[in-house]
Amino acid sequence: MEIKVNFLENLRLEAKFDDFTVITDQPIRYKGDGSAPSPFDYFLASSALCAAYFVRVYCLARDIPTENIRLSQNNIVDPENRYNQIFKIQVELPEDISEKDREGILRSIDRCTVKKVVQTGPEFQIETVENLDEDAQALLMAKPDEAAYTWIEGKDLPLEQTIANMSAMLADLGMKIEIASWRNIVPHVWSLHIRDAASPMCFTNGKGATKESALCSALGEFIERLSCNFFYNDQFFGEEIANSEFVHYPNEKWFQPGPNDELPEGILDDYCLAIYNPEGELGGSNLIDTNSGKVERGIVALPFVRRSDGETVYFPSNLIENLYLSNGMSAGNTLQEAQVQCLSEIFERAVKKQIIEEEIALPDVPQQVLARYPAILEGIQALEAQGFPVLVKDASLGGQFPVMCVTLMNPRTGGVFASFGAHPSFEVALERSLTELLQGRSFEGLNDFMPPTFNTMAVTEPNNFVEHFIDSSGLLSWRFFSARSEYEFCDWGFSGSNEEEAATLFGILEEMGKEVYMAVHEDLGAPVCRILVPGYSEVYPVDDLIWDNTNMALDYREDILNLHALKDEQLADLLERLEESQLDDHMDIITLIGIEFDENTDWGQLTVLELKLLINLALQQHEEALERVEMFLQYNDNTVERGLFYRAVNAVLEILLDDELELGDFLHNLQRMFGEETMATVVGSVMGEVRFHGLTPTSMALEGLEKHQRLIESYKKLHAHRAARAGVAL
């Protein structure tokens, strides 16, 4: 994590990281102003807070109330050496907590991350640089040594060389990648989280049997998501990029819908139209891209090559964004390596969907087969030793597909988690199933999964697959756990060179009658392919293009960003559109309009319901406002401060709408309850003198929206790089 420090007045300092700011000062006796804790105070507090966090996690997993648990920390300083200190953490536990849980709570504190880092002893490297913002990307790994190269199956270059190459590509782009966390909770299973230090919303996770393979995985995913614009899905690029020569790629094309919103000639082909527009309901307006939002410019479409005949077919960017998410994209040392990875993931997800939706019981992998892979077996046994039964299943459906499954059961919660992995190599597919299972997870994180069900409708509901795609947190059928499998175990294998494996995987799709479309991006220095298999590799239902399209943002984005500048009639029109839209009242505005507000602000917490309520107040629609404020308070998950503000609003509205009550009779005690400053804002809001309390003014220029601006700055690096490569003036 990169922490940037600014020097403020006197001895005050400001540390900025992610979306947070921390202020420090020094006591007056040390010539500070005493306005904030000192840096060392924060260090001491971090240890106590970290210990308390692990206590909280332990108790939540076991439904143990924490209201009567108290924790404190004292640091005892050696008078002869003030750097030699004892951190004494004490916990006060209620009498009704069992001896077993008492011991468990103490063990949980022992896992405190701050404690472990201090005990290990961090290494400090101090250096000067010419310019912090232009500092070259620090190498994530040491310079490759050919004598120590590591080769793994499926890679056309050794891991060390792959990491060095990809790190250099990102550095050349001006992105400073930082490793935010590592996980290695069982042998031979590593995962990590990396992100762009300047824009932490650009992040990826990697997994593998070693640290090097996990890092390689994360870097490859980062490059594939940059190349395919996935980091910027659903997001507004801003007016500058929206009006530039190209928005996504220099080879994009723009198409105008017909006079009656017909789909224009030149996009998609007959095969795709039969899948995406079977009833003729899809209109051109459904395919306007969210990123530029330029309705007058038309539909932006990207070229893909049809594998069956090599013809170019243009796919609307909107369609790809809405239906495919990250499915079907991969980077590699060679194009064939990328294709194998890409096709493997497509099969993994499609077969997983089929197994879940059809409630298929899979065959177990025999123990003698598992014994061929001692490292994988050791990881599985470590999970079993922690009390998690593990089922290893052959998901190839009788040898048709290169897919494996590792399923974990959690007797503590009754939850289950099925992880799938795919690759032409049986061993690699099995390893990926296990590493995917534990990617980014602690043992406590395995408590978050749902119990299985016999409710077929819940399992087959489309959103259940979306949940499985995102983080595998969806439902599984109890039928999946039947000992009577629907297929015989198959000791399959599709291995060969990457070129041979890619041909095999393409051949499976061809035998299934599926048409395949591929785009290749090589501008960052590594081949990245994006493969679409219409009717097979979608994540979201095709109907979403009409009924739940991300470009709904275009109906609201400009008005919401210009909220403070709208006249009453414009506000009334916005409110009417929101009410007629049948949008979920609990949808957040971040999702609705594709703007990354800081989640710690009122904008970041704003929902459709609260926006309607604020418009009601601005328009003096008191009865409607009272109805909505009551609903807000019933379902509020906003901040305590915001909740109290609306409790006061609720009281004032109740008084004003009751002919027998006078606000002046209650104002004194309302001020005592909520504070004079809050009540002044509340009364001003109800009377229409204060509009949109808590929402700082902005506009389509996105002023004040630092988090979104950082995302746009990240995209501008990519956009400028593409323009320079294509010789396009911006």
N, C-alpha and C positions, 0 to 999 in steps of 0.2 A: 504494500500500500504506500503510495506517495503522499507525504504530508508536507504542505508548503507553509512556511512561516513568514508572517509579516510583522515588522516592527511598528508598534503603535506609540502613543505618547508615553513619556517617562520609561518605566520598566515593563509596561504592558506589552504582551505579545499575542498574536492571533495565529492559530494553526487551522488550516483548511484541509479537509480531506473528504472525499465522496461529496455528500450534500450537507456536511456538518461544519460548524465553526466552533472552536474552543478558545476562550480567552484566558490568559494567565496573567498574574501580577505577582508582586512581592509584598510581604508585610511592611508596614510603615517603618519598623525598626531596621529594615534593610534598605530604606530609602524608596520603597515602593509606595503605592497609594492604598494597598490593602483592599482593592476593589474586586479581586478574584483570587481563587486558590493559586498557589505556586505550582510550577511544573512537578515538583516532587510530591506535592499533595495529591495531584492527579494520579501519579504513579502508585502511591499508597492506596488510594481509593479504588484503582483498577483491580488490585489484588482482592480486596474485600468484595467488590461487585462481581468479579468473576467467580469467586467462591459461592456467593449467594445465587448466581445464575445456575450453577450446577446443582445446588440444593433444590432450586425451583424445578429444574428439569426432572430430577429424580422424583420429587413429590407429585408433579403433574402426571407422570407416567403411572403412578400408583394411587391416584385420587386421594392423596394425603393433603389436607388443608394446610396452608402456610400462614394463616392469619396469626397464629400464636407461636410461630417460630421466629426467634430473634438471633441475629448474627452480629458479631463485632470483631474488630481486628485492632490490635495494638502492636506498634513496632518498638521493640526494646533495643536501645542503642548501647553498644559496647563503649564505655567512657574512654577507653584507650585507643579505639579505632572506630570512628563514627560510620565507616563504611561496612562494618561488621554488625549486622542487625538480625534480630529474631522477629519474624512476623508471627504473632500469636493470634490465631483465629479461634474464637469461642462461639459455640452454638448453644442456645437455650431451646430445649425441645419439650413439648407438652408431655405429661405423664402417660397419656394414652397411646403414645407411639411405641410400637413393639421394639424389642431388643434388636431384631433382625433389621428393621428399618433404621434404627439408630446407627447401627454399623454401616448400613448402606449409605446413609446421608454423609457420614464421615468419609467413606470411600469416595463419594461423589466429589467432595471438596478437594480430595487429593488429586482429582483429575483437572483441576483449575489450570487453564492454559497459561495464564500469567505466571503462576507458580512454576510450571514446568520450564518455561523459557528462562526464568531467573535462575532456577537450579541448574539448567544446562549451561548457562553462561553465554549470552549472545556475543557475537564478534562485531566490533564497531570498526567500520572502514571510513576514514575521514579524508576528504580530498577537496581541492578547489577545481572549479570548472569555469570556462569563459562565460558561459550563459546557461542557466539552468534549463530554460525552455528549448535550447538548441543542443543540449547534451546528447551525445550519441547514445543510441540504445545499448544499455548495459547487456553484455552477453548473458543469456540465461544459462548457458553451459560453457565450460572451458573450450578453448580452441581444439577442434577434433584432432586426435592422435591416431593415425592410421593403424598403429600397432594394437590399439585398444578398441577398434571398431566393433560394434554389435550389430549383427544381422538378425532380423526376425522374419518369419514367414509372411509373405504378402507385401514386403517393402522392397523396392528396387534400388534403394541406397541404404547404407547403414544408418542407424538411429542418430548417431552423433552428427553425421553429415547432413541428414535431413533437418535436424534441429537448427544447426548453424545456418543452413540455407534459408529456412523460413524466418528465423530471427532477423537475418539481414534484409529480407524483403520488407518486413514490417518496419524496420528501422529506416530503410530508404523512403518509405511512405511517410515518415515523420510520426510514427506511432510508438510510444514508449510503453512496452508491455511489462506488467508486473505480475508476479505470482502472489495471489492473495491467500491461498491456503493449500495445504497438502493433507491427504488422508491415507492411512495405511493401517487399518484396524485388524486385518487378518493377513497372514503371509501371502505374498505374491499377488496382492490386489492393491494397486495404487490409484489414486485419483487426485486431481488438482483443479483449481479454479484460477484462470488468468483473466486479466482485463486491461483495457487501455487506461493508463493512469490519468489522462486528460478527460476521458469520457467513460466512466465505469459502467455505463449502460451497455457498452460494447464488451461483452465477456463471453468466454466459453469454458466448458469443462472438458477435461480429458481423463482417460482411464487406460489402464494397462497392467501387465504383470510386473513391470519394473517402473522406477521413477522416469527413466528415459523414454519408455514407450508411452507412458501417460502424458508426459510433456509434449512428445511428438503428436499425440492425438489431439491435445488442446490447441497447439499451434496450427495444425492442419485444419481443425474446425474453424479457427479464427479466420484463416485465409479464405476458406470456402465461403464463410458467411459475409466477409467483405466483398468477395468477388460476385456473390449473388445478391448483394444489397440486403441481406436478411436482417442485419442489425437495425435497419431503418424501415422495416415493414410497418405499415400503418401510420408512419410519422409524416408530419408536414415538413417539407424541405425548406420552406420559407420562400418569399417572393423572388429573391435573387436567382436561386436555382430554378424555380418554377418557370421563370421567363428566359432562361438561358438557351443556348443553341440546342442542347440536349439535356434531358432530365436524368435519365438512368444510364444509358450507354450511347456512344456515338452512332451505333448502327441501328438505333431504334427507328420506328416509323410511326407516323400519326395518321389516324383515319377519322373521317367525319361520319357520324351516324346519319341515317337517312332522314328525310323531312318528317317522318312519323316515328322517329326513334328506331328505325330499322337497324339491324346490324350491318355495318358497311361491308362491301366486297373487299376481299384481300386479307381478312383476318380468319384464322383457323382454317380447317378443311372440312370436307363432308363427314369424315370419320369423327372428328371432334365435335362438330355441331350436333350430331346425333346423340352425343353423350351430354353436352352442356346445355343444349336447347331442344330437348325432345318434344316439348309442347309448343314451341314457338313463342314462349313468354319472355325470353331474354331480350332486353332492349339495349340499344347503344349506351344509354345513360347509365345502365348498370355496370358498364365497363370503364368509366372514367377513373383514372388513377387517383388515389387518395393523396399521394406524395406531392404532386403539383397542384391538384385541385383545379386545373385550368379547363373548365367545361368548354370554353370557346375554342380551345386548341384541339379538343377531340379525344380520341382513344389512343394512348401510347401502347405500342405492341413491340415485342422483342422477337428476334429471329431464332427459330429452332430448326434443326435438320431432321427430317423424317427418315428413320433408319431404313425403311423398306425400299426407298427409291432415291434417297439423297436430296429430295426437294426441300426447299425452305418454306416453313410455315410460320406465320406471325401469331404469337400468343399475346393477348392483352396482359399487360403487367398486373392489372387489377385482378384478373382471373387467377394468375399464379399466386399472388399474395393471399387471396381469399381461400383458396382450396388446398394449397400444398404445404404451407408453412416451410419448415426446413427439410421436408422429406425429399430425397432425390438430389442431394448436392454433396459433392466431395472434392477434396484436393488430393493430389498425389505427386510423387516424384516423376511419374510418367502418366500419360493419359490413360493407359491401360490399368495402371494401379488405381487411379481415381475412379475409373469405370467399375472395377471390381468392388471397391468400397461402396460406391453409390448404389449399384444394383443389389448388393448384399443387404444394404439398409432397406431398400424398397421391398425386398422379399421378407425381411425380418418383420416389417410393420404390417405388410399385407397378410402374411401367414398368421401373425399374432392376432390381427383383427378377425380373421376367419375362425381361429380356434376359440377366441373369447365369445364371438357372436353365436357360433354354432355349438358352444358348450362341449367341445370335443375333449374326451379323456385321452391323454397321451401315454405312450408306453414309457416305462422307466428305462434308464440306461443301465445295463447290467454292471455289477460291481467289478467284474473282471475287465470290462472295457474302461471304466473310470481309472482302474489301476495303471493303465498305460500312460496316464498323465499325472504323475505324482505331485507336481506343484499345484495343479488345480485341485486335486484331492485334498491336499494339505489345507488349502483355503476353506474348502467345504467343511472339513473336519473341525477347523477352528470355529466356524459358525455354530456347528453342532455343539461344541464344547461350551459355547456361551448360552446354550439353551434354546437355539433356534433350529428346529427340524428343517432339513433341506431335501427337496425332491429334485432329482436331475432327470429331465425328460427329453426324449427325442421328438422334436417338433417338425421333422421333415415330411410328415404325413405320408409315411411309407416310402421315403427316399425320393420324393418329388422335388423337395426344396432344401437348400443348405441352411437349415435353421435348427437351433437348439434352445432349450428352456431350462432355467434354474429357478425354482420356486421356493420361497422362504415362508415358513409358518411361525407365527409369534404366539406361543401359548399364554404370554402375559396379557395380551390384548385381544386375542382371537383373530387378529388381522393376518392377511396373507399378501404376498407380493410376488408376482410372476415376472421374471426378467427374461427377455429373449435376445439372442445373438445370432448373427448370420455371417457366413463366409464359406467359400468352396471347401476350405479345410475343416474337417470335423473338429480338430483340436482348437483352432482359432475361434470357431463359432461357439464352442463350449466356454473357452476362456472369456470371450466377450459377454456371454450371458452372465458369468459370475462377476466380472468387473463392472458391468452395467448395474447389477444388483446393488453394489455398494458405492457407486460413484457419488462422491460428495456427502456420504452419509456416515454418521456416528451410530453406535449401537442404540442410543436414544431415538435417533431418526427412524429406526425400524419399528417404532411404536405408532407410526402415523397412518398405517394402512388399514383399509376397510376389511371387515370380516366377509367371508364368502356368503352367497345367498342362493336360494332356489328360485328367486324371482326372475324369470326369464326376460320379462319386459324391461326390468331395470338394467340387466346385463346387455341387452341388445339395443338400448337407447343410444342414438348416434353420439350424444355428448360423452357417453361412457368411454368410447374409443378415443375421443379427443383427450380425456383425462389420462388414459393409458399412454397416449402418445407424448403428452407433455411431461409427466413425471411418474407414470405407472401407478397412480393413486386410484384408478378406477376399480369397479367391482369385478369380481370373478365368480363364476358359478361353482356351487358345490359339486356339480357333475364333473367338473374338470379334475376333481380329486378321486374319482372312482378308480378302483383297482382293475376294473374291467375296461381296458383300453380299446379304442376303436381302430387302432392300427398296430401292426406288429413292429417291434423294434427293428430298425434298419441301420446297420453299421456302414453308413453312406460315406462318400468322398467324391468331390468334384475337383480335386487339386490338379494343378499344372502350373505353367508359367502364367503371369498376369494376363498375357495376351490370350492364352488358351482358356483361362478361367472366365475372362470377359465374354469370349465367344460362347462358352457354355451357358452363361447366365442370360445373355441375349437370346440364345436358342430356346431356353425354357419359356421366355415370354412369347417368342414367335410360335411355339407349339401351342400356347394357350390362346393364340389368335389376337394378341395384344399389339397395337401399334406403339412404337417408341419414338420419342422426340428428344433431341439432345442439343444443348448449347454448350460451347466450350469457351472458357475465359482464360487467357494466358498472360494478361497485361501486368499482373503483379510479379510474374516470374515463375510461377508454378502452375501446371495445368489443373484447371478446375472444371468439372463438368456438372451440368444440371440436367437431370433426366426426368422427363414427364412421361407417365404411362397412363393416359386418360382411361377412366373407368377402373383403375386398379391402385394407383399410388396416391390418390387424394386423401387428405386428413379430414377435411370438413365436407359435409354433404353438398352436392352440386346446387341444391335449392338455395344455399346461402348466397349465391350470386344475386338472387332476387330478393330474398327475405331478410338476410342478415349481412349485408355487404358493408365492408369497412368504409366505403365511400358515402355512407350516411353522414359522415363528418362534414361533407360539403354543404349539407342543408343547414348546418348550425355553426360551423367553425368561425366564420367571419363575425357573425353577430355576437357570439359569446366572447370572443377576444376583444371586441369593441363595446362590451356590455355597458361600461360607464358612459359612453358617448351616445348611446341610443336614446331617441326621443320616446315618449310614452306610447305613441302608436306603433313604433318599431318593437318596443318591449312586448306590447300586447300581441303583435304578430308572432314574435318568437315564442311566447307562451302558448299561443294557440297551436303552433306547429309541434311543439313539444308534447302537448296534450293529445293531439290527433295521431302522433307517431306510434303510440303504444310501446314506446321504449320502457324498459324496466326502470322503475323509479330509483332503484338502488345501483344502477350503472354509474360508474364514476365518469367525470367529465374528461379525464385523461384518456380513457378508452374511446369515448364518444367522438372527440374531435382530433385525436392523434397529436396531442401536445404533452410533452413530458414536464409537467409542473413538479416543483419540489414537493415531495410527499409530506414534508413537515410544515407546509403552509396550508392555509384555508383553501386555496385553489387546488392543492394536491389532494385534499380530502373531499372536495365538492362532488356531490352526486346530482343526478337529474332532479331528484325530489327537492334537495335544498336549493337548487337553482330556481325551480318553480316557486318555492316559498319566498326567496329573496325578490323575485319579480313581483309576486303578489304584494309584498310590503312596499316596494317602490311605487306600485300603481294604486296603493291604498285600498287593496281588495282584502279587507280585514277578515271577513268570514272565511274566504278561501285560505287565507294565511293561517287562521286558527286551525282549520282542518288539517293543513299540511304540517304545522308545527307539532301538533299532537302525534301525527304519524312519525315525524322525525324523532321525537323524544322516545317513542315506543321502540323504534328500531335503530336508534343512534349508536354508531360505533366510532363517532368522531372523538375529538379531544374532550377532556373534562371541561376545559374553559369554554369550548364552543357549546357543549351541552348546557352549561349554566346560563350562557347568553340566551339560548332559546327557551330555557325554563322561565327566564325573566320576560322574554317576548310573549310566551304563552300567558303569563299572569296579566300582563298589560292588555293584551287582546281580550282576555276574558272580562276584564274590568270595563274596557271601552264598549264592548258589545252588550253589556248589561245596563239597561236604562236606569236601574236603581243604584248603581255604583258610580263613584267619582274617583278618578285617578289620584287627585290630590289627597284623598283620605288615606291612601295606601303608600304613597311615594316615600315617606320617611322610612317605614319599615322595609320596603323593597330596597331602598338604598343601604340599609343596615345589613340586609341579607346578601345582596349582590355587589355592593360597592357603588359609590356615587358615580365613578367614571363609567362603569358598565351600564348603570341605569340611564345615564345621559345618552349613551349610544343606543340603548334599547328604545327609549322614548323617541329619539331622533329617527330611528329606523321605522318604528310603527307610524310616526307622523309624516314619513316621507322626506324628512330633512337629511337623513343619512341613508345613502344608497349602497347596497352591496357591501355591508360591513365585513371587513377582513380580506376582501378580494382587492388586491392592489391593481390599479389600472394598467392595462397593456393594450396591445392592438395586433394587427396582422404583422407588424414589424417585430413582434415578440420581445419588446423591451422589458427588462426586468426578469425574464425567464431564463435564468442562467443555466439550469439543467438542460433545457431544450437547445439553448444556444451552443452548449458544448457538444451535443449530439450533431448539430448541423455543422459545426467546425470539423468534427470527425469526418462527416460525409464530404465536406468540401475538399479535404485532402485527397480522397478517392476520386472525386469528380474532376479535380484539376489534373490528377495523374492521368486519367483516361483522356482528357482533352489534349494534354501534351502528347500522349502516345499517338493519338489520331490526327494531330495537327489541326485541332479545332480551336478557334479563338473564343474565349469566354468573355 
